[in-house]
Amino acid sequence: MNTINRVAVIGLGYIGLPTAAILATNGVEVVGVDVNQRTVDAVNAGQVPFVEPDLGVHVAGAVSQGHLSASTSTPQAEAYIVAVPTPFKEDRSADLSYIEAAARGIAPQLQGGELLILESTSPPGATEHMANYILDLRPDLSVDGADSKPAILVAHCPERVLPGRVMIELVTNDRIVGGMTPEAAEKAKHLYAVFCQGEILTTDAVTAEMAKLVENSYRDVNIAFANELSVISDKLGIDVWELIRLANHHPRVNILQPGPGVGGHCIAVDPWFIVAAAPEESRLIRTAREVNDAKPEWVFQQVVSALEALPSTAEVSVLGLAFKANIDDLRESPAIEIAAHLSDVLSDRRINVAEPHVDALPQQLAGRSNVELVSIEDSVKRSDVVVVLVDHDDVKALPAELFAGKTIIDTRGALNLEAPQAALTV
């Protein structure tokens, strides 16, 4: 199979930029495309506009070697990898407008024979939708060579990496490649083999789409079980962390850890794509989503209850805004939802927010007179109620004496206090 020498990666976010960088460091000429000029400028300067371990080294090296560049315009290429957002709408169906925008940029560049890969996590049928959208713009092309029209090869290859370990897992994790035709699947497999050391499994496009949704829904259901346990345990006066630790000593039990909800670009979103595709049949998946979506409100009520016994001048510390530990990714973060709700309802109280991985409050919190972004230590020192929403290493490293006399609501089980204060661990 012919080697692909030039690739365009559409979307330079948390998945697109690492994918572009790993291809470029393996000798492929890569042009990254993004609508954000600041992102394009950063990449062309060999810099990374977000936090991801080891990514900076790859980007700087690839740019300096001339293998990686960035642009706001889609170039001609032998292969296109689309890694744009696929958020859900108010009705929780997928918003495919970003994929369509990427397709509009790609369509004029096609001559036939190119490989088009959708990496964005998508509902079943999204890859076919992208292909049909392009064919509507380019009726002189086909996906299978029908009517003697030049064919484009269209495939879906969902990302399955963990933020904070992306550059490792891009290489080591197995990949699923689903083609709209067998030839497309094999061509995509050939491209990913440039850097992927894991097994590359081929299937059809819709099965590949569903596989990613199923992986994240499996996680969501298990997290919902842990979150529901935390609510039950609080009602019964049981330490949920001790309960789970003991239960997990059973050789066939592995309960996950509860938290303030579920965030991120995958687990908090993807199950709804399955629910939208089969609403009557996906009862368990829907219930799990509802349990996890309800957890931020439950945490909020814990804070309100704790404040009832304190003076009106009592301040609240919010530790962490990211959706998981040790990253700056705030997408769909339940911590932001909780902080915003606290600010709205407790408008006469100071909310001291600490997020060590960002240097400014996100849009949902910016401009609020009662919310301030401060250091972790200052957040705790100023406050009477401390709410741990993210188990950053910086949070876990805080000394126990810093929490003396404070009410603690630890939604992550992050704090190891030798002598618990007036502590609520939820």
N, C-alpha and C positions, 0 to 999 in steps of 0.2 A: 504494500500500500504506500502511496506517495507520502513523503514527509510534508507536514504543514510547517511553513517557515514564517508566516506572518499572521498574527491573530489580533483582532480587536476585541477588547473587553469593555462592554457597555455597562457603566455603573461602577464607580471606584469607592464603594463603601466597604463595610466590614468583611465582605466575601469577595467582591470584585477586585479590590486592590491586592489582597493576598494572592488570589489566583493569577492576576497579571504578573505579580512579582515572582512567583515561583516558576511560571513559564519562562519569564525573561532570564532568570538566573540559570535556567537550563538551556539557554542559547537560542530561544525562540524570539523573533522580533515581535514586540507587543506594543500596541497603541491602546492606552486606556482612554475611555471616553466618559465624560461626566458633564452635567449641566452646570455644576458649580465651578466658577472660574477660580475661586480660592483653592479648591481641591486640585484642579489642574495645575495651578501655579506651584502648589506645594510638591506635587509629585515630580514635576519637571525640575524642581530644585533638589530632588532626592530626599524629600521629607514626607512624613506620614501625618495626616491631619487628625488622627485619633490614636488611642492607646492599644497596642497589641504587641506583646513581647516578640522580639526578633524580626518583626516586619520591617523596621527601619533599616536594618542591616541589608536585607534583601533589596529594598527599594533603592537605597543609596548605591549599592553595588551595581544593580541592573541599569540604573540611569547613567552612572559613570562609564559603564562599558558600552553604552549606546544601544542597549537592547530594549529599554523601556522609555516610553515618552507618553505624554498625555495631551488631550485636545478636547475641545468642546464640540468638535465636528466628527462625524463618523467617517472613517477612511475606507478605501478598498482593502480587503483582506481575504485570505483563503479560508479563515474561520472566524466566526463571531460567537462570543460567549456573552449572554445577556444575564446580568446579575443586578437587577433593579428591584426596588421594593414592591411587595404585593400585600399592602395592608387590607384590612377588611372595612367595608362600608358600614353605615349605621345598621343595615339589616344583616350584617355579619357575612355577607357574601364577599367574594374577593374583588378588589379593585384592580382591574387589569390595564388601567390607563397608562401606567408606566411601561408595561410591556409593549403596548401599542405605540407609545412614543418612541421606544427603542426600535421597533419594527419600521417606523416611518423613516428613521435615519438610515437603517440598513438597506431598505428596499432599492433605492436608486443606485447603490453600489454593486448590486449583484449582476453577474454575467452568466451564472449557471455553474454548478460543480462545487459551490461553497458549502461549508459545514456551518450550520446554525444550531447553537446549543442554548437552551433555556436552563439556567441554574437557579433562578428565583424559585423559592418554595411556592408551589402553585396548586390550585384545585385540579381535580381530574378534568382533562380536556384543554387546559391552558396552552400546552405546547401545540396542539392542533389549532387552537384559536390563533396563536401567533403565526403559524404557517399560513392559515387561510387569510389572515389580515394582510400578510405580505403578498400573497397571490392575488388578492383583490387589487393591490397597488401595481403588481407586476403580472398581468395575465399571460405574459409571454413565457412564464416559468411554470414549473410543476414540482411536486415532491417525489414523483415516481416515474418521470419520463413519459407520461401519457401524452398521446397525440404528438409525439416526437418533439415535445417542448423540453428545453434544457432543464435538468432537475437540480434542485437544491436539497441538501441532506439535512434533515431537521431531527434533533434529538433533545431529550431531557436528561440532565445529570444533576440531581439535587445535591446541594452541599450538606454535609453532616459533621461539621466541626464544632468544637467547643470554644467559645470566646476565651481568650487567655492562653489557648493552646493551638491556635489556628495553624501556625506555620509548621507545627509538628504533625498535627492530624491530617493536614492536606496531603502529606507524604505517606503517612503510615496507615490511615484508615482505608478500609475497603470502599469502593465506589459502585454505585448502581448507575448504569447507562441505559436509557430507554430510547429506542429510535422509532420514528414513524415508519421507517423501512429497516430491514436487516442491514443494508449497506450503511445507513446513517449511524446505526448503533456501533458497527465495527469501526467506522471512521472516527467517531467520538472516542471510542475505547483507545484507539491508536494515539489520539492527541493526549488523553489523560495519562497514558503510559509514559509520557515524557518525564513526569515527575512522581506519579503515584506508585508506591512500592507495595500497596495493599492489593487485594484481589479486585479486579474490575469485572463486575457481573453485568451481562447484557440482558435486556428484556424489551418489551414494547414501551412506548412513551407513557401511556396512561397508567400502567402498572408502576413505573418508576415514580410518577407523580404521587400515586397513592402510597407507595412505600415510605416516602418521607413523611407524609401526613400521619401514617400509622405509627412510625417511630416516635414522633412527638406526642401523639395522642396517648400512646402507652405510658410515656413519662407523665403526662398530665393526669391520667387516671391514678397513677400511683402517688403523685404529689397530693392529689385531692384526698386520698385515703389518709395520708399523714396530716394534712390540714384539718380534716374532720376529726381525727383523733385528738388534735390539740384543743379543739373547741370542746369536745366531750370531756377531756381530761381536766380542763379548767372548771367545768361545771361540777365534776366529781372530786375536785381537790387533789388531783394526781399530777405529779411532775411528768410531763409528756416525754421529756428527754430521757429520763430514767426508764419510763415505760418502754419506749422504743429500743433503748439499749438492751434491756432484758429480753424483749421479744425477739430481737435479732440474733440471740444466741441459739434459737432453733435452727437446725441445719438447712431448712428449706424456707426460711423467712428472711426477707431483706427489706424492711420498711424504710422508706426515704425520710428525710428530715422535713418537718414543717417549716413554714415561713409566713410572711405577711401577705402572700398571694403569689401569683406567677407572672413573670414578665419576660421581656425579650422578644425578638422578631420571629420566633418559631413556636415555642410551646404555648404561649398565650394567644396565638393567632390560628395556627394550623388546624386544631381540632374543629374549629368552626367551619372550615372548608368541607370537612367530611359531613358535618351536620347539615350544611347547606345542600350538599349533593344527595343526601339520603336522610331527610329530616325525621321520617317515621321510624326508621330502623336504628338510628344512632342514639338510643336512649341513654346508655351508660356514658358515652362520650359527652353528650350534652350535660348530664348531671354533674360529671366531673368538672366541666368548664364552669358551671354555675356555682359549685362549691368553691372553686379557686377564685372566681370573680367576686364572690361575697366576702372573702377573707379580709381585704383591706377595710371594709366597713366594720367588721368585727374588731379589728385592731384599733380602729378609731374609737370605738365605744369603750375599749379598755382604757384608753388615755383619758377620755372624758370622765369615766368613773374614778380614775386615780386622782384627777384634779378636784373632784367634789370635796375631798377632805383637806384641800390646801387653800391658802389665801388667794385672792383674785390677782395678786401680783406674781404668782408662781409662773415660771417660764418653762418651756418644753424644749428638750434637746432631741433632734432627729438625726440619728447617726446612719448615714448612707442614703444615696438616691439611685445608684445604679441597680440594674435588675439582678446582678449577681456580684460576687466578691471580686475585688481586685481588678476591675475594668472600669472604663468610663462610659459604657453603653447604657443609655437611659431609656431605650425604646420599650414602650409598654410597661414601664416599671411601676409596680404597685407602691413602691416607696414614695414616688412623686404624687400619686393619687392620694395617699394618706397625708402627706405634708400639705397638699393643697386644701384638702378637706379640713384639716386642723386650722389652717390659716383662715378659711372662710367662716367657720363656726366659732372659733376662739379668736375673734378679731381684736379683742382687747388684751390678748396675751402675746408675748414675744415667742416666736418660733425660731430657735437657733439651729440652723441646718449645717451639717458637716458632711462634705463629700470630697475626700482627698484627691479624687481623680479628675475633678473639673475645676476650672478657675472662675466660673460664673454660673449663676442660677439658670436652670432651664426656663424656657418661655412660660411654662405653666406656673412658675413661682416668681419670675422676675417682676419687679415693680410693685410688689406687695409691701406695704409699709410695716407689717409685723413679721416679716420673714427676712432673715439675714444669713448669708453664707459665711461661716466662721471656721476656725480650726476645730479639730475633734476635741482637743483639750478644753478650749474655751467654751465650746458648746456644752460640754458636761458641767464645767465649773459654774456657768451662768444659770443652769437650769435646776429645777426641783424634780421634774419628771424626765427620765431619759428613755427614749424609745429606740431600740436597736433594730434597724430595718435591713441592714446589709452586714454580713460578717466579713468585712474587709480585715486583712491582717493588721492594719493600723488600729482597728477597733478592738480586736482580740488582744492586742498587746498593751492595752490601757491598764494601769495599776489598779488594784482593787480599792485602795484607799481613796481614789478619785471619786468613788461612788458612795462614800459614807453619807448617810442621812438622806439619800435620794430614793425616790420610787423608780424602779427599773422595770421596763416592759421589754423583755428580750425575745423578739420574735424569731431569732435565729439560733438561740442557744449558744451565743458567741462568747459570753462573759463567763469567766471562771473566777467567781468571787469566793475567797476563803470563808468570809463570814457574811452571808447574804443580808442585805439591808432590807428595807421594806420592798421586797422584790416580787414582781409578777413576771413569771416566765411563760409566755404564750407561744 
